[in-house]
Amino acid sequence: MTTHTLPITPQELTERLNFFEEECRRRGLRVTEQRREIFKTVAASCAHPSAEDVYAQVREKLANVSLDTVYRTLTSLEQMELLLRVGTAGKERFDGDLRPHAHFICSQCGEVYDVFYDKKYMMLPLREAFSCGEVRAISLQYKGTCKKCAESTAQSFDS
C-alpha cells in the first residue's frame, strides 16, 4: 500500500483525455475548449485541486472562463463519473485519477493523499450493499492528521 501521489505520465494523460472525449461524445455533449481544459487541468494534477485552483489554472489559458463555469463543469464531470470529488465540506477537491484507490484526508490542513493498494486487497462491496441496489463505485476516505501536521504539532509542544 502506498500513500503518495503517483505522477501522471504523458501517455496516461493522453489516455484520460481520449476517454473523456469519447464519454462526452457518447453522451451527446460537445467537447468544448472550456470543458476539455477544465478536465485536463484536474486529470493532469496529482494535487487534488480545488475548484478555485482549477479556475486559476484554466484562466491562464482561457481568460474568458468564469468560476461559475468551472464549478458547473466540475459537477457535470463528477456526475458523468469522469472525476471524483474528495475532501470534506468546505474543502472539496477533485481527482481525475480513476484507478482504484482510497484517499487520506488531513483534518488539520485539508491535504488529500492517494492511497493505492495491492489488487489482492482490493475493496469489494459488502453483500448487503447489493440488496440496496446496483453498486457502481466504492469510495473510501481515511481521515486523520497527516505526518506533516503531526510533526508540526509535536514541535510546537517541544518548544
Contact map, one row per residue, 1 for C-alpha under 8 A:
111000000000000000000000000000000000000000000000000000000000000000000000000000000000000000000000000000000000000000111100000000000000000000000000000000000000000
111100000000000000000000000000000000000000000000000000000000000000000000000000000000000000000000000000000000000001111000000000000000000000000000000000000000000
111110000000000000000000000000000000000000000000000000000000000000000000000000000000000000000000000000010000000011110000000000000000000000000000000000000000000
011111000000000000000000000000000000000000000000000000000000000000000000000000000000000000000000000000000000000011100000000000000000000000000000000000000000000
001111100000000000000000000000000000000000000110000000000000000000000000000000000000000000000000000000000000000011100000000000000000000000000000000000000000000
000111110000000000000000000000000000000000000100000000000000000000000000000000000000000000000000000000000000000001000000000000000000000000000000000000000000000
000011111000000000000000000000000000000000000100000000000000000000000000000000000000000000000000000000000000000000000000000000000000000000000000000000000000000
000001111101100000000000000000000000000000011100000000000000000000000000000000000000000000000000000000000000000000000000000000000000000000000000000000000000000
000000111111100000000000000000000000000000000000000000000000000000000000000000000000000000000000000000000000000000000000000000000000000000000000000000000000000
000000011111110000000000000000000000000000000000000000000000000000000000000000000000000000000000000000000000000000000000000000000000000000000000000000000000000
000000001111111000000000000000000000000000000000000000000000000000000000000000000000000000000000000000000000000000000000000000000000000000000000000000000000000
000000011111111100000000000000000000000000000000000000000000000000000000000000000000000000000000000000000000000000000000000000000000000000000000000000000000000
000000011111111110000000000000000000000100110000000000000000000000000000000000000000000000000000000000000000000000000000000000000000000000000000000000000000000
000000000111111111000000000000000000000000000000000000000000000000000000000000000000000000000000000000000000000000000000000000000000000000000000000000000000000
000000000011111111100000000000000000000000000000000000000000000000000000000000000000000000000000000000000000000000000000000000000000000000000000000000000000000
000000000001111111110000000000000000000000100000000000000000000000000000000000000000000000000000000000000000000000000000000000000000000000000000000000000000000
000000000000111111111000000000000001001100100000000000000000000000000000000000000000000000000000000000000000000000000000000000000000000000000000000000000000000
000000000000011111111100000000000000000000000000000000000000000000000000000000000000000000000000000000000000000000000000000000000000000000000000000000000000000
000000000000001111111110000000000000000000000000000000000000000000000000000000000000000000000000000000000000000000000000000000000000000000000000000000000000000
000000000000000111111111000000000000001000000000000000000000000000000000000000000100000000000000000000000000000000000000000000000000000000000000000000000000000
000000000000000011111111100000100001000000000000000000000000000000000000000000000000000000000000000000000000000000000000000000000000000000000000000000000000000
000000000000000001111111110000000000000000000000000000000000000000000000000000000000000000000000000000000000000000000000000000000000000000000000000000000000000
000000000000000000111111111000000000000000000000000000000000000000000000000000000000000000000000000000000000000000000000000000000000000000000000000000000000000
000000000000000000011111111111100000000000000000000000000000000000000000000000000000000000000000000000000000000000000000000000000000000000000000000000000000000
000000000000000000001111111111100000000000000000000000000000000000000000000000000000000000000000000000000000000000000000000000000000000000000000000000000000000
000000000000000000000111111110000000000000000000000000000000000000000000000000000000000000000000000000000000000000000000000000000000000000000000000000000000000
000000000000000000000011111110000000000000000000000000000000000000000000000000000000000000000000000000000000000000000000000000000000000000000000000000000000000
000000000000000000000001111111000000000000000000000000000000000000000000000000000000000000000000000000000000000000000000000000000000000000000000000000000000000
000000000000000000000001111111100000000000000000000000000000000000000000000000000000000000000000000000000000000000000000000000000000000000000000000000000000000
000000000000000000000001100111110000000000000000000000000000000000000000000000000000000000000000000000000000000000000000000000000000000000000000000000000000000
000000000000000000001001100011111011000000000000000000000000000000000000000000000000000000000000000000000000000000000000000000000000000000000000000000000000000
000000000000000000000000000001111111000000000000000000000000000000000000000000000000000000000000000000000000000000000000000000000000000000000000000000000000000
000000000000000000000000000000111111100000000000000000000000000000000000000000000000000000000000000000000000000000000000000000000000000000000000000000000000000
000000000000000000000000000000011111110000000000000000000000010010000000000000000000000000000000000000000000000000000000000000000000000000000000000000000000000
000000000000000000000000000000111111111000000000000000000000000000000000100000000000000000000000000000000000000000000000000000000000000000000000000000000000000
000000000000000010001000000000111111111100000000000000000000000000000000000000000000000000000000000000000000000000000000000000000000000000000000000000000000000
000000000000000000000000000000001111111110000000000000000100000000000000000000000000000000000000000000000000000000000000000000000000000000000000000000000000000
000000000000000000000000000000000111111111000000000001100100000000000100110000000000000000000000000000000000000000000000000000000000000000000000000000000000000
000000000000000010010000000000000011111111100000000000000000000000000000010010000000000000000001000000000000000000000000000000000000000000000000000000000000000
000000000000100010000000000000000001111111110000000000000000000000000000000000000000000000000000000000000000000000000000000000000000000000000000000000000000000
000000000000000000000000000000000000111111111000000001001100000000000000000000000000000000000000000000000000000000000000000000000000000000000000000000000000000
000000000000000000000000000000000000011111111001100001000000000000000000000000000000000000000111000000000000000000000000000000000000000000000000000000000000000
000000000000100110000000000000000000001111111000000000000000000000000000000000000000000000000011100000000000000000000000000000000000000000000000000000000000000
000000010000100000000000000000000000000111111100000000000000000000000000000000000000000000000001000000000000000000000000000000000000000000000000000000000000000
000000010000000000000000000000000000000011111111100000000000000000000000000000000000000000000011000000000000000000000000000000000000000000000000000000000000000
000011110000000000000000000000000000000000011111000000000000000000000000000000000000000000000010000000000000000000000000000000000000000000000000000000000000000
000010000000000000000000000000000000000000001111100000000000000000000000000000000000000000000000000000000000000100000000000000000000000000000000000000000000000
000000000000000000000000000000000000000001001111110000000000000000000000000000000000010000001111000000000000000100000000000000000000000000000000000000000000000
000000000000000000000000000000000000000001001011111111000000000000000000000000000000000000001110000000000000000000000000000000000000000000000000000000000000000
000000000000000000000000000000000000000000000001111111000000000000000000000000000000000000111100000000000000000000000000000000000000000000000000000000000000000
000000000000000000000000000000000000000000000000111111100000000000100110010000000000000000011100000000000000000000000000000000000000000000000000000000000000000
000000000000000000000000000000000000000000000000111111110000000000100000000000000000000000000000000000000000000000000000000000000000000000000000000000000000000
000000000000000000000000000000000000000000000000111111111000000000000000000000000000000000000000000000000000000000000000000000000000000000000000000000000000000
000000000000000000000000000000000000010011000000111111111100000000000100000000000000000000000000000000000000000000000000000000000000000000000000000000000000000
000000000000000000000000000000000000010000000000001111111110000011100100000000000000000000000000000000000000000000000000000000000000000000000000000000000000000
000000000000000000000000000000000000000000000000000111111111000000000000000000000000000000000000000000000000000000000000000000000000000000000000000000000000000
000000000000000000000000000000000000000010000000000011111111100000000000000000000000000000000000000000000000000000000000000000000000000000000000000000000000000
000000000000000000000000000000000000110010000000000001111111111010000000000000000000000000000000000000000000000000000000000000000000000000000000000000000000000
000000000000000000000000000000000000000000000000000000111111111110000000000000000000000000000000000000000000000000000000000000000000000000000000000000000000000
000000000000000000000000000000000000000000000000000000011111111000000000000000000000000000000000000000000000000000000000000000000000000000000000000000000000000
000000000000000000000000000000000000000000000000000000001111111000000000000000000000000000000000000000000000000000000000000000000000000000000000000000000000000
000000000000000000000000000000000100000000000000000000000111111110000000000000000000000000000000000000000000000000000000000000000000000000000000000000000000000
000000000000000000000000000000000000000000000000000000000111111110000000000000000000000000000000000000000000000000000000000000000000000000000000000000000000000
000000000000000000000000000000000000000000000000000000000010011111000000000000000000000000000000000000000000000000000000000000000000000000000000000000000000000
000000000000000000000000000000000100000000000000000000100110011111101100000000000000000000000000000000000000000000000000000000000000000000000000000000000000000
000000000000000000000000000000000000000000000000000000100000000111111100000000000000000000000000000000000000000000000000000000000000000000000000000000000000000
000000000000000000000000000000000000000000000000001100100000000011111110000000000000000000000000000000000000000000000000000000000000000000000000000000000000000
000000000000000000000000000000000000000000000000000000000000000001111111000000000000000000000000000000000000000000000000000000000000000000000000000000000000000
000000000000000000000000000000000000000000000000000000000000000011111111100000000000000000000000000000000000000000000000000000000000000000000000000000000000000
000000000000000000000000000000000000010000000000001001100000000011111111110000000000000000000000000000000000000000000000000000000000000000000000000000000000000
000000000000000000000000000000000000000000000000001000000000000000111111111000000000000000000000000000000000000000000000000000000000000000000000000000000000000
000000000000000000000000000000000000000000000000000000000000000000011111111100000000000000000000000000000000000000000000000000000000000000000000000000000000000
000000000000000000000000000000000010010000000000000000000000000000001111111110000000000000000000000000000000000000000000000000000000000000000000000000000000000
000000000000000000000000000000000000011000000000001000000000000000000111111111000010000000000000000000000000000000000000000000000000000000000000000000000000000
000000000000000000000000000000000000000000000000000000000000000000000011111111100000000000000000000000000000000000000000000000000000000000000000000000000000000
000000000000000000000000000000000000000000000000000000000000000000000001111111110000000000000000000000000000000000000000000000000000000000000000000000000000000
000000000000000000000000000000000000001000000000000000000000000000000000111111111110000000000000000000000000000000000000000000000000000000000000000000000000000
000000000000000000000000000000000000000000000000000000000000000000000000011111111111100000000000000000000000000000000000000000000000000000000000000000000000000
000000000000000000000000000000000000000000000000000000000000000000000000001111111100000000000000000000000000000000000000000000000000000000000000000000000000000
000000000000000000000000000000000000000000000000000000000000000000000000000111111110000000000000000000000000000000000000000000000000000000000000000000000000000
000000000000000000000000000000000000000000000000000000000000000000000000000011111111000000000000000000000000000000000000000000000000000000000000000000000000000
000000000000000000010000000000000000000000000000000000000000000000000000000011111111000000000001010000000000000000000000000000000000000000000000000000000000000
000000000000000000000000000000000000000000000000000000000000000000000000010011011111100000000111110000000000000000000000000000000000000000000000000000000000000
000000000000000000000000000000000000000000000000000000000000000000000000000001001111110000000111110000000000000000000000000000000000000000000000000000000000000
000000000000000000000000000000000000000000000000000000000000000000000000000001000011111000011110000000000000000000000000000000000000000000000000000000000000000
000000000000000000000000000000000000000000000001000000000000000000000000000000000001111100011110000000100000000100000000000000000000000000000000000000000000000
000000000000000000000000000000000000000000000000000000000000000000000000000000000000111110111000000000001000010100000000000000000000000000000000000000000000000
000000000000000000000000000000000000000000000000000000000000000000000000000000000000011111110000000000000000010000000000000000000000000000000000000000000000000
000000000000000000000000000000000000000000000000000000000000000000000000000000000000001111110000000000000000000000000000000000000000000000000000000000000000000
000000000000000000000000000000000000000000000000000000000000000000000000000000000000000111110000000000000000000000000000000000000000000000000000000000000000000
000000000000000000000000000000000000000000000000010000000000000000000000000000000000001111111000000000000000010000000000000000000000000000000000000000000000000
000000000000000000000000000000000000000000000000011000000000000000000000000000000000111111111100000000000000000000000000000000000000000000000000000000000000000
000000000000000000000000000000000000000000000001111000000000000000000000000000000000111000111110000000000000000000000000000000000000000000000000000000000000000
000000000000000000000000000000000000000001000001111000000000000000000000000000000011110000011111000000000000000000000000000000000000000000000000000000000000000
000000000000000000000000000000000000000001101101100000000000000000000000000000000011110000001111110000000000000000000000000000000000000000000000000000000000000
000000000000000000000000000000000000001001111001000000000000000000000000000000000111000000000111110000000000000000000000000000000000000000000000000000000000000
000000000000000000000000000000000000000000100000000000000000000000000000000000000011000000000011111000000000000000000000000000000000000000000000000000000000000
000000000000000000000000000000000000000000000000000000000000000000000000000000000111000000000011111110000000000000000000000000000000000000000000000000000000000
000000000000000000000000000000000000000000000000000000000000000000000000000000000000000000000000111110000000000000000000000000000000000000000000000000000000000
000000000000000000000000000000000000000000000000000000000000000000000000000000000000000000000000011111000000000000010000010000000000000000000000000000000000000
000000000000000000000000000000000000000000000000000000000000000000000000000000000000000000000000011111100000000001111000000000000000000000010000000000000000000
000000000000000000000000000000000000000000000000000000000000000000000000000000000000000000000000000111110000000001110000000000000000000000111100000000000000000
000000000000000000000000000000000000000000000000000000000000000000000000000000000000010000000000000011111000000111100000000000000000000000011100000000000000000
001000000000000000000000000000000000000000000000000000000000000000000000000000000000000000000000000001111100000111100000000000000000000000001111000000000000000
000000000000000000000000000000000000000000000000000000000000000000000000000000000000001000000000000000111110011110000000000000000000000000001111110000000000000
000000000000000000000000000000000000000000000000000000000000000000000000000000000000000000000000000000011111111100000000000000000000000000000011110000000000000
000000000000000000000000000000000000000000000000000000000000000000000000000000000000000000000000000000001111110000000000000000000000000000000011100000000000000
000000000000000000000000000000000000000000000000000000000000000000000000000000000000000000000000000000000111110000000000000000000000000000000000110010000000000
000000000000000000000000000000000000000000000000000000000000000000000000000000000000000000000000000000000111111000000000000000000000000000000000000010000000000
000000000000000000000000000000000000000000000000000000000000000000000000000000000000001100100000000000001111111100000000000000000000000000000000000000000000000
000000000000000000000000000000000000000000000000000000000000000000000000000000000000000000000000000000001100111110000000000000000000000000000000010000000000000
000000000000000000000000000000000000000000000011000000000000000000000000000000000000011000000000000000111100011111000000000000000000000000000000000000000000000
001110000000000000000000000000000000000000000000000000000000000000000000000000000000000000000000000000111000001111100000000000000000000000000000000000000000000
011111000000000000000000000000000000000000000000000000000000000000000000000000000000000000000000000011110000000111110000000000000000000000000000000000000000000
111110000000000000000000000000000000000000000000000000000000000000000000000000000000000000000000000011110000000011111000000000000000000000000000000000000000000
111000000000000000000000000000000000000000000000000000000000000000000000000000000000000000000000000111000000000001111100000000000000000000000000000000000000000
110000000000000000000000000000000000000000000000000000000000000000000000000000000000000000000000000010000000000000111110110000000000000000000000000000000000000
100000000000000000000000000000000000000000000000000000000000000000000000000000000000000000000000000000000000000000011111110000000000000000000000000000000000000
000000000000000000000000000000000000000000000000000000000000000000000000000000000000000000000000000000000000000000001111110000000000000000000000000000000000000
000000000000000000000000000000000000000000000000000000000000000000000000000000000000000000000000000000000000000000000111110000000000000000000000000000000000000
000000000000000000000000000000000000000000000000000000000000000000000000000000000000000000000000000000000000000000001111111000000000000000000000000000000000000
000000000000000000000000000000000000000000000000000000000000000000000000000000000000000000000000000100000000000000001111111100000000000000000000000000000000000
000000000000000000000000000000000000000000000000000000000000000000000000000000000000000000000000000000000000000000000000111110000000000001000000000000000000000
000000000000000000000000000000000000000000000000000000000000000000000000000000000000000000000000000000000000000000000000011111000000000001000000000000000000000
000000000000000000000000000000000000000000000000000000000000000000000000000000000000000000000000000000000000000000000000001111101100001001000000000000000000000
000000000000000000000000000000000000000000000000000000000000000000000000000000000000000000000000000000000000000000000000000111111100000000000000000000000000000
000000000000000000000000000000000000000000000000000000000000000000000000000000000000000000000000000000000000000000000000000011111110000000000000000000000000000
000000000000000000000000000000000000000000000000000000000000000000000000000000000000000000000000000000000000000000000000000001111111000000000000000000000000000
000000000000000000000000000000000000000000000000000000000000000000000000000000000000000000000000000000000000000000000000000011111111101000000000000000000000000
000000000000000000000000000000000000000000000000000000000000000000000000000000000000000000000000000000000000000000000000000011111111111000000000000000000000000
000000000000000000000000000000000000000000000000000000000000000000000000000000000000000000000000000000000000000000000000000000111111100000000000000000000000000
000000000000000000000000000000000000000000000000000000000000000000000000000000000000000000000000000000000000000000000000000000011111110000000000000000000000000
000000000000000000000000000000000000000000000000000000000000000000000000000000000000000000000000000000000000000000000000000000001111111000000000000000000000000
000000000000000000000000000000000000000000000000000000000000000000000000000000000000000000000000000000000000000000000000000000000101111100000000000000000000000
000000000000000000000000000000000000000000000000000000000000000000000000000000000000000000000000000000000000000000000000000010001100111111000000000000000000000
000000000000000000000000000000000000000000000000000000000000000000000000000000000000000000000000000000000000000000000000000000000000011111000000000000000000000
000000000000000000000000000000000000000000000000000000000000000000000000000000000000000000000000000000000000000000000000000000000000001111100000000000000000000
000000000000000000000000000000000000000000000000000000000000000000000000000000000000000000000000000000000000000000000000001110000000001111110000000000000000000
000000000000000000000000000000000000000000000000000000000000000000000000000000000000000000000000000001000000000000000000000000000000000011111000000000000000000
000000000000000000000000000000000000000000000000000000000000000000000000000000000000000000000000000011100000000000000000000000000000000001111100000000000000000
000000000000000000000000000000000000000000000000000000000000000000000000000000000000000000000000000001111000000000000000000000000000000000111110000000000000000
000000000000000000000000000000000000000000000000000000000000000000000000000000000000000000000000000001111000000000000000000000000000000000011111000000000000000
000000000000000000000000000000000000000000000000000000000000000000000000000000000000000000000000000000011110000000000000000000000000000000001111100000000000000
000000000000000000000000000000000000000000000000000000000000000000000000000000000000000000000000000000011110000000000000000000000000000000000111110000000000000
000000000000000000000000000000000000000000000000000000000000000000000000000000000000000000000000000000001111000000000000000000000000000000000011111011000000000
000000000000000000000000000000000000000000000000000000000000000000000000000000000000000000000000000000001101001000000000000000000000000000000001111111000000000
000000000000000000000000000000000000000000000000000000000000000000000000000000000000000000000000000000000000000000000000000000000000000000000000111111100000000
000000000000000000000000000000000000000000000000000000000000000000000000000000000000000000000000000000000000000000000000000000000000000000000000011111110000000
000000000000000000000000000000000000000000000000000000000000000000000000000000000000000000000000000000000001100000000000000000000000000000000000111111111000000
000000000000000000000000000000000000000000000000000000000000000000000000000000000000000000000000000000000000000000000000000000000000000000000000111111111100000
000000000000000000000000000000000000000000000000000000000000000000000000000000000000000000000000000000000000000000000000000000000000000000000000001111111110000
000000000000000000000000000000000000000000000000000000000000000000000000000000000000000000000000000000000000000000000000000000000000000000000000000111111111000
000000000000000000000000000000000000000000000000000000000000000000000000000000000000000000000000000000000000000000000000000000000000000000000000000011111111100
000000000000000000000000000000000000000000000000000000000000000000000000000000000000000000000000000000000000000000000000000000000000000000000000000001111111110
000000000000000000000000000000000000000000000000000000000000000000000000000000000000000000000000000000000000000000000000000000000000000000000000000000111111111
000000000000000000000000000000000000000000000000000000000000000000000000000000000000000000000000000000000000000000000000000000000000000000000000000000011111111
000000000000000000000000000000000000000000000000000000000000000000000000000000000000000000000000000000000000000000000000000000000000000000000000000000001111111
000000000000000000000000000000000000000000000000000000000000000000000000000000000000000000000000000000000000000000000000000000000000000000000000000000000111111
000000000000000000000000000000000000000000000000000000000000000000000000000000000000000000000000000000000000000000000000000000000000000000000000000000000011111
